[in-house]
Amino acid sequence: GRDLPMGILQLTMDTVAILALQREMQEELKAYRIWKRLKRLSRVEEQHNGIQLAILRILCSVAMHPTHRIAWVKDPTQPGDIASFYPPREEFCAWLTSKLTSRDSNVQTLASLTLTALQDDRLTGTAELGSSLLTTLTAWWTLNTTGRFDEHRKAADENGPVVADSATLEEVLRRDSREIAEAKFDLVEEHKGRHLSVIQTLSYCAPYESVVVLSMFSRVALEPKFKSLFLQQPCFLPFLLNTITNGVWPEAREAADCIANLCWHVDHLCCWLKFDSPNSLAADSSNVLLTLPSSRKPLPVDLGRGMYGGVWGVHFGQETGIWLHPDGLCTQHVPATLTSASTSDSFQHTAGPYHCLDEELTHYTSADKTVEGAFTITTWFLWPLKAHRAGASEHDKVLVSAHHSHERPQRTQIKVNSQGQWIITDRRGQKYKVATPTLQAGWHLMALVSHRGGTTFYIDGWSRELEGVWVLNNFCMVGNEARDEEKAGDSAFGAIADFRIYARSLDAEDVKFMAECSAQVIERGHHKYPDWVCRQLCHPAVIAALRSGLDIPDSSVSCLRALGSLATHLPMRAVIFGTCGEKILGLIDSPQKMVQRMACRLICNLR
């Protein structure tokens, strides 16, 4: 810094700060060891506020990269399982704390917001404990987002800049609640046919600070307990969409991540195979898994014989099944595959398990002192189970099977034997026959709930307790047994619909609601039905906003991830393809591999 004139140094630092908002540049700056270099420059130019602000903007932007900020998103080229926080978390937080006493209010604000974003342990516990913080941050962001650039510029030209003091924030909350509660989507603006630059917005908005706030929101949106909090705020969704449509590109990217993450793991669902259309064989509506049909695909149920209006359901025949996860799905370690995506990432970056803020909600210590993951498996099945081929009625019919490994032989967790008896296999391989009431022909609900005391097995309104019995928390294939050579076996289950795996123990009332759930509930929605997030986002304005973000490489992968999640909701599929179809097909040939992957996932979910 001493070798450059101050004006050139300031211009250089401001340019790097803008470039640092791009994720690929953030990775390059880490490789350049930017933290060590800028920390030294910060000491040299301690009295120059402009240089200090530029340094802070660069480092805060680098720190917001998912690989540098989120514990389970890791660079696969780095050895070990240690989180790759960058800049080093403890040292960086101490440096940010020192900036809170700066005489520059811009430095204070950005340092404070970044500290808040990095200290997500403040949000552990009940949702009420974090609601006040998130509500305040939402009010601040809606006042300063670049999605309101035109409004702020007009107001500044007429009355001077808006000051984000506490009284202003309270007025924003009151006013936005009044104006937006009844017609929130009417306030979503159309794309103005332009792309704002960061430097245009600096005099009227807070682009760097807004990126930090939305980065925090995208992380918090992954938590099931906070999803309703975001969507219950009338101002949140319209401004989120306006930011994607007309804000600066880095903020639009983070806003699209918020939408994608709101759709992820709703109600602690780890897997939700709806089978809601003939071609929707492996679309996971929990948006957690990238499921895959076996080489021989299940067939849709006969027309008029399915669930929910006679259309939901598939029939598993010989050598057909659905692969859930190559290593088996464990609800104690929810796969983080679809929690984040950057243009330069591969799925190896998110190959580890998701880290919930409140692990005690999904974990328990069983009677023998081993730590288990609370889980529930539910599905509707068509009785009697149809033999998958002539003369094959003597075979067991497997609903769920575990992953095979050298340490653990292949086992089937839930199946029906040739006498029509349900067989539950525990984690030690012990089999338990469950004598159920005589079932009438037609569709019935099965639920298996794993809890501290053991396992509860339900058929419709009937239940049986298996005390001290726990099923292995590993689920590899649905509808058949998984073979060693990664093929489905000869123990196909028959017809099922609406298959779910929860990372929590449902209570008897939850199971009763599912058993009584009608086609009208599916069509009209219900707060207990787990597609409530997608239903709130089921509007052409949401799709139009995400379509506008597909034109910019850095935000396109986030918008594709959000669209892929929304496409699991049947009423959205035609709207998505009609609005974005041509662009999506073009992105399949993108030179960026993650863009290709997300575009292919979206196309698969649209079927």
C-alpha positions as a printed Julia matrix, in Angstrom:
607×3 Matrix{Float64}:
   0.0     0.0     0.0
   2.9     2.42    0.71
   4.14    2.14   -2.9
   0.87    3.38   -4.44
  -0.68    6.84   -4.36
  -3.68    6.87   -2.04
  -6.15    7.57   -4.83
  -4.97    4.6    -6.91
  -4.94    2.34   -3.85
  -8.51    3.36   -2.98
  -9.68    2.74   -6.55
  -7.95   -0.64   -6.64
  -9.46   -1.74   -3.34
 -12.96   -0.62   -4.35
 -12.63   -2.58   -7.61
 -11.51   -5.72   -5.8
 -14.42   -5.31   -3.36
 -16.9    -5.4    -6.24
 -15.18   -8.38   -7.84
 -15.16  -10.17   -4.46
 -18.95  -10.42   -4.56
 -18.58  -13.17   -7.2
 -18.12  -16.64   -5.7
 -15.38  -17.77   -8.06
 -13.42  -14.63   -7.21
 -13.9   -15.35   -3.51
 -12.21  -18.71   -4.04
  -9.36  -17.02   -5.92
  -8.89  -14.49   -3.14
  -8.66  -17.27   -0.59
  -5.99  -18.97   -2.69
  -4.19  -15.61   -2.79
  -4.25  -15.59    1.06
  -6.18  -12.33    1.04
  -6.87  -12.37    4.78
  -3.2   -12.2     5.76
  -2.41   -9.55    3.14
  -5.35   -7.27    3.9
  -4.95   -7.59    7.63
  -1.43   -6.24    7.22
  -2.67   -3.45    4.94
  -5.39   -2.6     7.47
  -2.74   -1.91   10.1
  -0.71    0.23    7.7
  -3.69    2.33    6.58
  -5.44    2.4     9.94
  -6.37    6.08    9.72
  -7.85    5.96    6.22
 -11.58    5.23    6.5
 -12.09    4.58    2.77
  -9.37    1.91    2.67
 -10.68    0.33    5.89
 -14.19    0.1     4.45
 -12.93   -1.45    1.2
 -10.86   -4.01    3.14
 -13.87   -4.88    5.26
 -16.09   -5.27    2.2
 -13.6    -7.63    0.55
 -13.09   -9.83    3.61
 -16.79   -9.96    4.49
 -17.65  -10.98    0.94
 -15.01  -13.73    0.98
 -16.32  -14.93    4.34
 -19.85  -15.32    2.92
 -18.83  -17.98    0.37
 -20.63  -21.19    1.44
 -17.38  -23.18    1.53
 -15.8   -20.53    3.78
 -18.84  -20.02    6.02
 -20.85  -23.25    6.38
 -19.39  -26.12    8.37
 -20.62  -28.98    6.16
 -19.71  -27.37    2.78
 -16.08  -28.36    2.27
 -13.46  -28.1    -0.42
 -12.85  -31.73   -1.49
  -9.26  -30.89   -2.44
  -8.43  -30.1     1.19
  -7.52  -33.02    3.5
  -9.42  -33.91    6.65
 -12.94  -33.27    7.89
 -12.21  -29.95    9.58
 -14.49  -27.12    8.45
 -12.66  -24.82    6.02
 -13.74  -21.51    7.57
 -12.05  -18.57    5.88
 -10.89  -16.14    7.06
 -10.04  -18.18   10.2
 -13.25  -17.87   12.2
 -12.0   -16.97   15.69
  -9.35  -14.54   14.43
 -11.71  -12.93   11.94
 -14.49  -12.45   14.5
 -12.03  -10.77   16.86
 -10.99   -8.43   14.04
 -14.62   -7.66   13.22
 -15.31   -6.91   16.88
 -12.53   -4.34   16.85
 -14.29   -2.59   13.95
 -17.44   -2.03   15.98
 -15.82    1.03   17.56
 -14.97    2.62   14.2
 -16.0     6.23   13.65
 -17.39    5.22   10.23
 -20.99    4.05   10.57
 -20.69    2.0     7.37
 -17.81    0.03    8.89
 -19.75   -0.48   12.11
 -22.86   -1.72   10.31
 -21.08   -4.16    7.98
 -18.9    -5.54   10.8
 -21.91   -6.0    13.08
 -24.01   -7.74   10.41
 -21.16  -10.07    9.45
 -20.56  -11.02   13.07
 -24.25  -11.81   13.42
 -24.2   -13.93   10.25
 -21.19  -15.93   11.44
 -22.5   -16.53   14.97
 -25.5   -18.71   14.17
 -25.34  -20.33   17.62
 -27.45  -17.35   18.73
 -30.36  -19.04   16.96
 -30.3   -22.32   18.86
 -33.25  -23.22   21.05
 -36.87  -22.45   20.26
 -37.9   -20.42   17.22
 -39.21  -17.66   19.5
 -35.69  -16.98   20.78
 -34.45  -16.09   17.3
 -37.6   -14.47   15.96
 -36.85  -11.0    17.34
 -33.38  -10.94   15.73
 -34.64  -12.21   12.38
 -37.58   -9.8    12.36
 -35.29   -6.84   13.0
 -32.84   -7.95   10.32
 -35.68   -8.46    7.85
 -36.93   -4.91    8.48
 -33.42   -3.51    8.01
 -32.91   -5.49    4.81
 -36.27   -4.53    3.26
 -35.31   -0.89    3.81
 -31.83   -1.2     2.27
 -32.11   -3.88   -0.42
 -31.02   -3.0    -3.95
 -34.38   -4.31   -5.12
 -35.74   -0.9    -4.06
 -33.08    1.08   -5.93
 -35.5     3.1    -8.08
 -37.7     3.91   -5.09
 -34.72    5.03   -3.0
 -33.21    7.1    -5.79
 -36.5     8.91   -6.37
 -36.96    9.5    -2.63
 -33.39   10.75   -2.24
 -33.8    13.17   -5.12
 -36.94   14.57   -3.51
 -36.29   14.35    0.22
 -32.72   13.19    0.82
 -31.49    9.68    1.76
 -33.52    7.42    4.06
 -31.93    6.84    7.46
 -32.29    3.3     8.84
 -32.83    4.23   12.5
 -35.02    2.26   14.92
 -38.08    4.47   14.33
 -37.76    4.01   10.57
 -37.5     0.24   10.97
 -40.62    0.13   13.12
 -42.5     2.2    10.55
 -41.33   -0.16    7.76
 -42.72   -3.13    9.69
 -46.07   -1.43   10.3
 -46.42   -0.02    6.8
 -45.31   -3.16    4.97
 -47.65   -5.31    7.02
 -50.56   -3.04    6.09
 -49.7    -2.78    2.4
 -48.6    -6.3     1.66
 -50.7    -8.65    3.78
 -53.61   -8.77    1.36
 -51.86   -8.7    -2.03
 -48.18   -9.45   -1.58
 -47.57  -10.75   -5.11
 -49.11   -7.6    -6.64
 -46.09   -5.69   -5.32
 -43.59   -7.83   -7.22
 -42.2    -5.7   -10.02
 -41.52   -6.92  -13.54
 -37.98   -7.18  -14.8
 -36.96   -3.72  -16.02
 -34.71   -5.08  -18.76
 -31.53   -3.91  -17.08
 -28.91   -5.27  -14.72
 -27.87   -2.87  -11.96
 -24.2    -2.47  -11.18
 -23.01   -2.44   -7.58
 -21.49    1.01   -7.93
 -24.84    2.46   -9.1
 -26.54    1.41   -5.88
 -23.93    2.46   -3.31
 -25.35    5.96   -2.85
 -28.92    4.75   -2.3
 -28.79    1.16   -0.97
 -26.51   -1.18    0.97
 -25.45   -3.94   -1.46
 -22.61   -5.41    0.6
 -24.59   -5.41    3.81
 -27.65   -6.87    2.06
 -25.59   -9.75    0.65
 -24.38  -10.55    4.17
 -27.92  -10.46    5.6
 -29.33  -12.69    2.85
 -26.42  -15.1     3.27
 -27.48  -15.45    6.88
 -31.14  -15.83    5.88
 -30.28  -18.58    3.4
 -28.53  -20.51    6.18
 -31.34  -20.0     8.68
 -33.96  -20.92    6.04
 -32.61  -24.49    6.1
 -33.87  -24.9     9.66
 -37.42  -26.33    9.77
 -38.34  -24.24   12.81
 -37.66  -20.91   11.05
 -39.38  -21.49    7.68
 -42.79  -20.33    8.86
 -41.21  -17.28   10.52
 -39.89  -16.03    7.19
 -43.07  -16.69    5.24
 -45.34  -15.21    7.9
 -43.65  -11.81    7.47
 -45.73  -10.12    4.74
 -42.83   -8.0     3.51
 -40.28  -10.78    3.13
 -41.3   -12.66   -0.02
 -42.23   -9.67   -2.26
 -38.95   -7.92   -1.54
 -37.07  -11.18   -2.03
 -38.59  -11.53   -5.49
 -38.0    -7.86   -6.34
 -34.35   -8.33   -5.4
 -34.0   -11.3    -7.75
 -35.76   -9.39  -10.52
 -34.2    -5.94  -10.24
 -31.46   -6.02   -7.59
 -27.73   -6.37   -8.09
 -26.64   -9.86   -9.15
 -24.88  -10.98   -5.92
 -27.92  -10.08   -3.83
 -30.19  -11.78   -6.38
 -28.07  -14.92   -6.02
 -28.46  -14.98   -2.25
 -32.21  -14.27   -2.52
 -32.63  -17.26   -4.85
 -30.7   -19.37   -2.33
 -33.21  -18.3     0.32
 -36.11  -19.59   -1.78
 -34.34  -22.88   -2.53
 -33.49  -23.41    1.14
 -37.02  -22.65    2.32
 -38.15  -25.63    0.21
 -35.49  -27.95    1.69
 -36.21  -30.44    4.52
 -39.63  -28.97    5.39
 -41.1   -30.42    8.59
 -37.92  -32.56    8.99
 -38.77  -34.56    5.86
 -35.7   -36.39    4.52
 -37.49  -38.18    1.68
 -40.89  -37.69    0.08
 -41.7   -39.75   -2.98
 -45.18  -38.57   -3.9
 -45.56  -40.61   -7.12
 -48.14  -37.96   -8.07
 -47.95  -38.43  -11.85
 -47.14  -41.32  -14.2
 -43.63  -40.03  -14.97
 -42.79  -38.67  -11.52
 -41.02  -41.8   -10.34
 -38.09  -40.43   -8.37
 -38.72  -36.74   -7.66
 -37.95  -36.19   -3.98
 -40.38  -33.53   -2.79
 -38.42  -33.02    0.43
 -35.67  -31.63   -1.85
 -33.05  -33.46    0.21
 -32.16  -36.46   -1.99
 -31.24  -37.06   -5.6
 -33.14  -40.33   -5.89
 -32.79  -42.68   -8.84
 -34.99  -45.43  -10.29
 -33.45  -48.83  -10.89
 -32.59  -49.87  -14.44
 -36.08  -51.32  -14.73
 -38.49  -48.58  -13.73
 -41.66  -49.02  -11.66
 -44.92  -48.61  -13.54
 -47.71  -46.17  -12.65
 -50.76  -47.72  -11.03
 -53.7   -48.48  -13.28
 -55.77  -45.42  -14.08
 -58.4   -44.86  -11.41
 -56.78  -47.24   -8.89
 -54.32  -44.77   -7.38
 -54.49  -42.63   -4.26
 -55.76  -39.04   -4.13
 -58.13  -38.81   -7.09
 -57.09  -42.17   -8.44
 -53.78  -40.98   -9.94
 -51.08  -41.17   -7.25
 -48.97  -44.3    -6.97
 -46.53  -46.67   -8.67
 -46.33  -50.44   -8.85
 -43.02  -52.12   -8.08
 -42.46  -55.25  -10.15
 -39.52  -57.57  -10.71
 -36.13  -55.81  -10.51
 -37.71  -52.4    -9.96
 -37.0   -50.05   -7.06
 -35.98  -46.52   -6.12
 -32.43  -45.86   -4.9
 -32.43  -43.25   -2.13
 -28.74  -42.79   -1.44
 -25.59  -44.69   -2.49
 -24.55  -45.19    1.15
 -28.08  -45.43    2.52
 -30.08  -42.55    3.97
 -29.57  -42.03    7.71
 -31.86  -39.46    9.31
 -29.24  -38.87   12.0
 -26.99  -37.51    9.24
 -29.27  -35.77    6.72
 -27.46  -35.44    3.36
 -26.5   -31.83    2.64
 -26.27  -32.36   -1.14
 -28.88  -29.76   -2.05
 -28.22  -27.19    0.7
 -25.83  -25.14   -1.42
 -24.53  -24.85   -4.98
 -21.92  -22.6    -6.54
 -20.87  -22.55  -10.18
 -17.44  -24.06   -9.46
 -18.74  -26.69   -6.99
 -19.28  -30.39   -7.43
 -21.56  -32.55   -5.29
 -18.44  -33.52   -3.33
 -18.53  -30.08   -1.71
 -21.82  -30.96   -0.01
 -21.27  -34.7     0.38
 -21.23  -34.51    4.18
 -24.21  -34.43    6.57
 -26.18  -31.31    7.38
 -25.53  -29.73   10.8
 -28.82  -28.85   12.45
 -28.78  -26.0    14.98
 -30.83  -28.13   17.39
 -29.66  -31.72   17.05
 -31.44  -32.78   20.22
 -34.73  -32.45   18.34
 -33.83  -35.25   15.93
 -31.56  -37.39   18.15
 -32.13  -39.44   21.27
 -30.28  -41.9    23.5
 -31.93  -45.32   23.44
 -32.31  -47.68   26.38
 -28.94  -49.32   25.7
 -27.25  -45.87   25.77
 -26.54  -45.73   22.04
 -27.34  -42.54   20.15
 -30.01  -43.02   17.52
 -31.77  -40.77   15.06
 -35.48  -40.32   15.65
 -37.32  -41.14   12.43
 -40.67  -42.09   10.94
 -41.48  -44.0     7.75
 -44.95  -43.69    6.26
 -46.54  -44.84    3.02
 -49.86  -45.76    1.51
 -50.04  -49.29    0.04
 -52.59  -51.1    -2.1
 -53.87  -54.3    -0.47
 -53.69  -57.12   -1.34
 -50.1   -56.84   -2.5
 -50.02  -58.0    -6.08
 -47.44  -60.65   -6.98
 -44.9   -59.15   -9.33
 -44.94  -62.16  -11.65
 -46.86  -65.37  -12.11
 -46.0   -67.99   -9.52
 -44.05  -65.55   -7.37
 -46.52  -65.19   -4.53
 -44.26  -67.16   -2.19
 -41.66  -64.4    -2.24
 -41.36  -61.78    0.49
 -42.39  -58.3    -0.56
 -39.86  -55.74    0.61
 -40.86  -52.14    1.28
 -37.52  -50.75    2.51
 -34.04  -52.29    2.53
 -30.75  -51.1     4.01
 -27.41  -50.52    2.34
 -25.11  -53.5     1.99
 -21.56  -53.25    3.29
 -18.77  -55.66    4.18
 -19.43  -54.99    7.87
 -23.21  -55.23    7.59
 -24.94  -57.84    5.4
 -27.96  -56.89    3.32
 -31.13  -56.66    5.39
 -34.72  -55.68    4.78
 -36.18  -53.4     7.44
 -39.87  -53.68    6.51
 -41.46  -56.41    4.43
 -44.53  -58.61    4.08
 -44.02  -62.38    3.96
 -45.89  -64.89    1.81
 -48.55  -65.33    4.57
 -49.33  -61.6     4.49
 -47.59  -60.91    7.82
 -45.58  -57.74    8.34
 -41.95  -58.43    9.33
 -39.86  -55.76   11.1
 -36.09  -56.34   11.26
 -34.23  -54.54   14.04
 -30.71  -53.13   13.84
 -29.2   -56.42   15.11
 -30.93  -58.49   12.45
 -33.66  -59.89   14.74
 -37.0   -60.29   12.94
 -40.36  -59.49   14.57
 -43.69  -60.6    13.13
 -46.47  -58.07   13.59
 -49.96  -59.56   13.57
 -52.22  -56.91   12.07
 -56.01  -56.79   11.73
 -57.53  -58.27    8.6
 -57.32  -55.67    5.85
 -59.97  -54.96    3.28
 -58.97  -54.57   -0.35
 -57.89  -51.02   -1.12
 -55.42  -48.39    0.07
 -54.1   -48.38    3.65
 -51.61  -46.28    5.58
 -48.51  -47.86    7.12
 -46.34  -45.92    9.58
 -43.27  -46.98   11.54
 -42.17  -44.55   14.25
 -38.78  -44.92   15.95
 -38.56  -43.18   19.35
 -36.76  -43.42   22.68
 -38.82  -46.33   23.93
 -38.56  -48.42   20.78
 -40.77  -48.65   17.7
 -44.48  -48.08   17.1
 -46.04  -49.74   14.07
 -49.3   -48.38   12.61
 -51.77  -49.67   10.04
 -54.47  -47.02    9.53
 -55.84  -46.35   13.05
 -54.4   -49.55   14.58
 -50.99  -49.6    16.31
 -48.62  -51.91   18.14
 -45.71  -51.02   20.4
 -42.39  -52.87   20.03
 -40.61  -51.8    23.22
 -36.82  -51.87   23.12
 -36.83  -52.62   19.38
 -35.12  -50.21   16.99
 -34.88  -50.52   13.22
 -31.52  -49.76   11.62
 -31.41  -46.1    10.64
 -30.23  -46.72    7.08
 -32.49  -46.76    4.04
 -31.07  -47.57    0.64
 -33.92  -48.77   -1.59
 -37.69  -48.39   -1.61
 -40.02  -50.98   -3.14
 -37.58  -53.9    -3.31
 -34.41  -55.31   -1.82
 -31.13  -53.83   -3.04
 -28.69  -56.24   -4.63
 -24.93  -56.1    -4.2
 -24.44  -55.27   -7.87
 -26.63  -52.17   -7.42
 -29.69  -53.74   -8.97
 -33.14  -54.26   -7.53
 -34.01  -57.81   -6.52
 -36.95  -60.16   -6.96
 -38.84  -59.12   -3.82
 -40.86  -56.25   -5.24
 -43.44  -54.84   -2.84
 -46.38  -53.93   -5.06
 -48.23  -50.61   -5.31
 -47.44  -47.69   -2.99
 -48.01  -43.92   -2.95
 -46.91  -40.93   -0.87
 -43.79  -42.53    0.67
 -42.1   -40.43    3.35
 -39.16  -40.58    5.75
 -39.08  -38.0     8.56
 -36.07  -37.15   10.7
 -38.31  -36.99   13.74
 -40.8   -39.15   15.59
 -44.38  -38.41   14.59
 -46.95  -38.62   17.35
 -50.25  -40.5    17.17
 -52.15  -37.35   16.15
 -49.83  -36.79   13.19
 -50.37  -40.36   12.0
 -54.12  -39.99   12.47
 -54.12  -36.83   10.35
 -52.28  -38.66    7.58
 -54.7   -41.6     7.72
 -57.65  -39.24    7.36
 -56.03  -37.0     4.75
 -58.34  -36.7     1.76
 -57.9   -35.64   -1.85
 -59.52  -32.31   -0.91
 -56.78  -31.66    1.66
 -54.11  -32.45   -0.93
 -55.73  -30.1    -3.44
 -56.52  -27.19   -1.11
 -53.6   -27.52    1.29
 -53.36  -27.7     5.07
 -50.85  -26.32    7.56
 -49.99  -29.88    8.61
 -49.44  -31.07    5.05
 -45.71  -30.73    4.27
 -46.04  -28.98    0.9
 -47.2   -25.76    2.61
 -43.98  -23.91    1.69
 -44.3   -24.73   -2.01
 -47.97  -23.74   -1.88
 -47.07  -20.3    -0.55
 -44.54  -19.96   -3.37
 -46.97  -21.29   -5.99
 -47.4   -18.12   -8.03
 -46.29  -17.07  -11.53
 -44.5   -14.04  -10.02
 -42.08  -16.37   -8.22
 -41.26  -18.24  -11.43
 -40.89  -15.0   -13.42
 -38.45  -13.63  -10.83
 -36.34  -16.8   -10.86
 -36.39  -16.8   -14.66
 -34.79  -13.33  -14.67
 -31.92  -14.68  -12.56
 -31.07  -17.39  -15.09
 -29.38  -14.85  -17.39
 -26.47  -14.19  -15.01
 -23.97  -17.07  -14.51
 -23.31  -16.38  -10.83
 -27.01  -16.44   -9.91
 -28.23  -19.0   -12.47
 -27.22  -22.05  -10.45
 -29.09  -20.72   -7.39
 -32.2   -19.99   -9.46
 -32.06  -23.46  -11.04
 -31.83  -25.04   -7.59
 -34.88  -23.07   -6.44
 -36.86  -23.91   -9.59
 -35.95  -27.6    -9.24
 -37.36  -27.61   -5.72
 -40.57  -25.83   -6.74
 -41.02  -28.29   -9.62
 -41.72  -31.07   -7.12
 -45.12  -29.41   -6.61
 -47.35  -30.65   -9.45
 -49.29  -27.38  -10.13
 -46.0   -25.53  -10.66
 -44.56  -27.75  -13.4
 -46.45  -26.39  -16.39
 -45.87  -22.79  -15.23
 -42.12  -23.39  -14.83
 -41.73  -25.02  -18.22
 -43.89  -22.43  -19.96
 -41.88  -19.57  -18.44
 -38.37  -21.01  -18.37
 -38.38  -24.1   -20.6
 -36.32  -22.74  -23.49
 -33.73  -21.2   -21.18
 -33.46  -24.35  -19.05
 -32.84  -26.55  -22.1
 -30.06  -24.18  -23.14
 -28.41  -24.33  -19.72
 -28.07  -28.13  -19.95
 -25.15  -27.43  -22.32
 -23.55  -24.85  -19.99
 -19.76  -25.11  -19.63
 -20.23  -24.98  -15.86
 -20.84  -28.46  -14.51
 -22.97  -27.43  -11.53
 -25.27  -25.44  -13.83
 -25.63  -28.57  -15.96
 -26.44  -30.7   -12.91
 -29.07  -28.32  -11.56
 -30.66  -27.91  -15.0
 -30.87  -31.71  -15.39
 -32.41  -32.06  -11.92
 -35.02  -29.46  -12.84
 -35.89  -31.23  -16.1
 -36.25  -34.55  -14.26
 -38.56  -32.98  -11.66
 -40.71  -31.4   -14.39
 -41.65  -34.79  -15.84
